[in-house]
Amino acid sequence: MIESGSKDTIEAIFERAIEIEYKAAGIYRDFSQVFSHIPKVSAFWRELSEDEMQHANTLQDVRKSLTVEQLLSPCDKEMSEKVARVQRMLSEDLAASIKNLDDAYELAHELESSEVNAIFEFLTIEFVPSEERIRFIVSVITQHLLKLVDFSRNFGDRDWRKEISIHAV
């Protein structure tokens, strides 16, 4: 896991990953508001936002369980670069390009397909010694991703999503 020359500590990676989860939660919370004119769709985005908040809380719990030595140890350069890529992506005004439900869905799909979940999985599984806890975390990630996969079945296909414009808040 550890590569010499990496400048980020495990603690810094946890802090940045927690920030990423909060930003993703904020994006989904904003989607919930701009699609409030369709209550079930608004509730879907709110639920995804709550999932992201739970991911942040899980990361905080794992971070609190680590020793000072673990927290201060250098992080793998590849993981550090993944975190930096996601932070760059989330620093853009992603919501500015959202005109309809399909735009929101595609952005969410991009976020969830990006390295956000890989970072969460790495930080939780790498530092959680319990097999039972690891299975739980993998289950949480899988359930979260399936919500987006099932979106069309539950709400409508791409053509329908394109017809649903955002509602100014």
Secondary structure, DSSP 8 states (H G I E B T S, - for coil): ---TT---BHHHHHHHHHHHHHHHHHHHHHHHHHTTTSHHHHHHHHHHHHHHHHHHHHHHHHHHHS-HHHHHSB--HHHHHHHHHHHHHHHS-GGGG--BHHHHHHHHHHHHHTTHHHHHHHHHHHT---HHHHHHHHHHHHHHHHHHHTHHHHH--HHHHHH-B----
